[in-house]
Amino acid sequence: MDLAREVQQLRLEKAKLEAELQSFRESASSATVSESCSLRDPTFCPATWLSGGQHYLDREMINRYSRQLLVPAFGVQGQLNLLKSSILVVGAGGLGSSAALYLAAAGIGCLGIVDHDNVELNNLHRQIIHSESSIGNSKVNSAATACNALFCYRINSMLKVVKHEVQLTANNSVDLINQYDVIVDATDNVPTRYLISDTCVALGKPLVSGAALGMDGQLTVYNFNGGPCYRCLFPVPPPQGACQRCSDSGVLGVVPGIIGAFQALEAIKIASGVGDPLSKRMLILDGFSTSIRVVKLRNRNPDCSVCRDGSQITEREIQELNYESFTGSSLSDKSPKPLSVLPDSQRITAKEYFDYLKEGHPHLLLDVREAHQYAISALPCSLNVPLAKLEDRLPEIKAAAQESQIIVLCRRGNDSQLAVKYLRENGKTEAVDIIGGLESWARDVDPRFPIY
Amino acid sequence: MGTDSVESNDTVHLNLEFGGGLEILFGSIKCHSVDIPLNSGSEKLKMEHLLVWVRDNLLQERPEFFMKEKSVRPGVLVLINDCDWELCERLNATLENNDTVVFISTLHGG
């Protein structure tokens, strides 16, 4: 009995010793591998991580992009494609801010940014790539600095940012756009949109187009995979006056941010070859009610004047087109040229109006801006009747003015001319307006008056 | 035959939406639920007839910013049940009860 128990005890001890020996052998062999690697090259040890596949992503790139490498549909191949790609963002404004930042962060190879403007204080609520310290400096420099900051601790940045501090024109669009794989239209005006689309057709480049105004946004991909170009959808430009600008109609800052982020998504998808880009479809965002609809668009128009089969627009034809006269509007979103409806005798300057006030000249100051603009800032003792309501409220105006002169005011001195013309045609023959409106008042009389 | 069915035969109920700034021409109201009377003698409502009805009954200002000749002005997309009207016969498209027609002005701001 005792002998049998002793044999059993010895067998257990033997098994335990054998397990320890096996464990010791395994750890000794792995120590040999890492020791040999570190002896050869302390930073490079392919045996520890290259087993999954052949690629050049180093340890830091894998760490930086790990969360999108983990997206099954994107993965290593999506990232490798992206790192080889070059994307041009035209416009470093509200759309371009979020588009450029996301593209830079996502790991594209080369990011081009085109803009000819400088940063202003009233840009900052939506153009989040810029900061107060950039006010007065070029948007391209400011945007490039923000994108490069994502890689500021790397000696050899994975991202190349190319600054194009120019206005895109028919003379330079081909040379600029030709350098890139995917184009992002983040501009703010009609003629530039036609110019970019035509150039993308001539060069065969996919175009990710976004736009935002007020609380509305729109997004689509043109000239991709047999889909339409901008002119297939809009062969004729809209009439002058039908296009609203951010500087007149306003824009809630986050709305272009959302659309710009969507543009980055579409550009990343095209550049990486992942997913279904928004070609032949348009995304329409209504930020007011938070609704998004994606609608089905027409196919490419076989009779399109620009992208029709076999006779697409050429680079030379683009250079010969005058996009400003075609659309009747300027290649930048600057204030329109002042109207000239009234003769000089029916107009006074802001300084002359200031003299009227000092002399106690009896008058009615009529402010014809929209009520929501009047609420921002207004001169005291003025009556607000928006231009569109002038006809309805004429009796009220006449009652307020009685026999005294009516002096009409607006933001820039355009609507005020139309109002004076109407008032003079309807009995108030002594009405005049203030040249340059409240902007002139702030510039020439009272610099403390807040303009917007 | 009840009165209700007579009425529903004479009118087509539509949901109209205006966006992209076009709503300004319609008292800044984006969504309109409307019953469009059919022209006498016609059994179907066509887009061409709808445009005229909208201009005469809903539009409040500047008709030239909504229509040009018989169609919408350049720069306005028309969507019938979320589909570009180019894909469904434009002015000749037939509208059914409870269809949604969206008029959207293209945006250019950025």
Contacts between the chains, C-beta under 8 A, distances in Angstrom:
chain1	res1	chain2	res2	distance
A	91	B	110	5.6
A	93	B	110	5.3
A	94	B	109	7.9
A	94	B	110	5.8
A	95	B	110	4.2
A	96	B	110	7.3
A	186	B	110	5.2
A	187	B	108	8.0
A	187	B	110	5.6
A	188	B	108	6.4
A	188	B	109	5.3
A	188	B	110	4.3
A	189	B	108	5.8
A	190	B	108	5.3
A	193	B	108	6.4
A	210	B	110	6.9
A	211	B	106	7.1
A	211	B	107	3.7
A	211	B	108	5.7
A	211	B	109	6.1
A	211	B	110	5.9
A	212	B	107	6.3
A	212	B	109	5.7
A	212	B	110	6.2
A	213	B	20	7.4
A	213	B	21	6.3
A	213	B	107	4.7
A	213	B	108	7.5
A	213	B	109	4.0
A	214	B	21	6.8
A	216	B	19	6.1
A	216	B	20	5.5
A	216	B	21	7.2
A	216	B	107	6.1
A	217	B	107	7.2
A	218	B	20	7.1
A	218	B	104	7.9
A	218	B	106	6.8
A	218	B	107	5.1
A	233	B	77	7.3
A	233	B	106	7.9
A	234	B	74	6.6
A	234	B	75	6.1
A	234	B	106	6.4
A	235	B	74	7.7
A	236	B	74	3.8
A	236	B	75	7.8
A	237	B	74	6.3
A	237	B	75	6.9
A	238	B	73	6.8
A	238	B	74	5.3
A	238	B	75	3.0
A	238	B	76	7.9
A	238	B	105	7.6
A	238	B	106	7.1
A	239	B	64	6.9
A	239	B	65	7.1
A	239	B	68	7.9
A	239	B	73	6.3
A	239	B	74	7.0
A	239	B	75	7.7
A	241	B	65	7.3
A	242	B	65	5.1
A	242	B	73	6.7
A	242	B	75	6.1
A	242	B	105	7.0
A	243	B	75	7.5
A	243	B	108	5.4
A	244	B	21	5.2
A	244	B	109	7.1
A	245	B	108	7.8
A	245	B	109	6.2
A	246	B	109	4.5
A	246	B	110	7.7
A	249	B	21	6.8
A	249	B	109	7.6
A	251	B	109	5.9
A	256	B	109	7.5
A	256	B	110	6.0
A	282	B	77	7.6
A	284	B	19	6.8
A	284	B	20	8.0
A	284	B	102	8.0
A	284	B	104	6.4
A	286	B	19	6.4
A	286	B	30	7.5
A	288	B	30	7.6
A	289	B	30	7.9
A	293	B	82	5.9
A	293	B	102	7.8
A	294	B	82	7.6
A	295	B	79	5.0
A	295	B	82	4.6
A	295	B	83	6.5
A	295	B	84	6.7
A	295	B	102	7.7
A	296	B	82	6.7
A	296	B	83	4.7
A	296	B	84	6.1
A	296	B	87	6.6
A	297	B	84	4.8
A	297	B	86	8.0
A	298	B	84	4.7
A	298	B	86	3.8
A	298	B	87	5.8
A	299	B	87	8.0
A	333	B	109	7.5
A	388	B	61	6.8
